């Protein structure tokens, strides 16, 4: 599990800012997720794929602006060199941080404070 330091929080902030993940986008994803209620398994899986694609497109269109911060964040998070961080499998890394309670708690508390 990740220890959130001032440096890692600043890196997260810079990445989110450069990728332009804002309240409007987050609310759009939440609203889309809410439409899954009462749907069958296949419909829910389709909706999850749609949400995933929207997130990938959003991040993918701007991630080049945060390359340095992302490499630094991965390096810090995984305690690996920047060279190894550059080679990290991003899908695997995203799955890893989405399962990290400290990382998720940070975003939940940030969202709740707004």
N, C-alpha and C positions, 0 to 999 in steps of 0.2 A: 504494500500500500504506500501511496505517495505521501510524503510530508510536504505540506504547503508552506513554502518559505516566501519571503517578500519577493525574491527574485523570480520564483516560479509563478507567483500570482501576477507579477508585472508582465511576464512573458505571456501568460494566458490572456491578460487584458489586451495586450498589444495584438495578439493573434485574432481575438474576437473583434477588435476594432477594425483591423485591416481587412478581415474577411466580411465585415459588416453584418455580423449576427446581432440583430437588434431585437427590441421588444416586439415589434410588429412581426418579424419572421418567427420568433418563438411562439407567439400567440397563434399565428397561422398554423404551425405544426401541432400545437395543443388542440386547436379547433378541429383540425383534420383527424387527429387521434380520437377525439370524442365521438366522431361519426362511426367508429367501430362498434360502439355499444349496440348490442342486439343483433349483430351481423353473424353469419356463419363463419366457420373456420377459414374457408377459402377466401371469402370477402375480406376478412381481417388480415390474412396474409397478403392479399393484393394491396390493401391499404398501407400495410407496413412497408411494402416495396415502394409504393408511391412516395411515402414520407422519406424513406431512405434515399430515393433518387433526388428528391427536392433538396435534401440536405447535401448530398454529394455535388449537385449542380451549383448550389449556393457557395459551398466551400471551394469547390473546384475552380470556379470562375475568378476567385480572388486569392487563392492560397499562395500564388507566386509572390504576392506582396509581403507575405509573412514567412518566407522561406527561412531566413536567418533565425527568427524567433522560434519557429517550429523545430528546427534542428537543435537549438539551444535547449528548448523545453524537453524534447525527447531525450537528449543527452543527460539532462539533470534528472528527469523522472526515472530513467532506467539505470542511472549511474554508469553510463557508457561514454566512450569518446564521441566527439562530434563526427568523426569519420564514420564510426559505426552507426550513429544516429541517422546519417544521410542514407544508409542502406536499409534502414528498418522498414519492414512490411507495414504500410500505413493501415490496411484493413485490420490486421492483427493488433496493431497499436491502439486503434480506435476502440476495438472490442475490449481491450485490456483496460483502458481508462474509463470506459462506460461501466465496467464492473468494479471500479475503485470507489469505495464508499466515501473517502475523503474528497475526491474530485467531484463526485456528484453532490455531496453535501455543500461544497463550496458554491456550486452553481445554484442549488436550491435556495441557499441562504441569501445569495446575491439577488436572485429573482424575487424572493419574498420581501426583501428590504425596499424594493422599488414601489 
